[in-house]
Amino acid sequence: ALRPGPLGCSLALLLVVATAFPTSAPVREDFNTQASPDRTLTPPDRNEASILYILEKIMELRKE
């Protein structure tokens, strides 16, 4: 059976985690809040910080 290497696993994990974060979107005047009242928007800098943290953890695991 084919087994992905460490780089493949790291990239797959990064892809999964990066798509798990909600994206930021501009708030418009005509935005209908009743369609999705519980949706939270994450600022881009927070997404970046989270992804960098995950990448650091991946690098630490690879060093072990």
Buried (B, 14 or more C-beta within 10 A) or exposed (E): EEEEEEEEBBEEBBEEBEEEBEEEEEEEEEEEEEEEEEEEEEEEEEBEEBBEEBBEEBEEEEEE
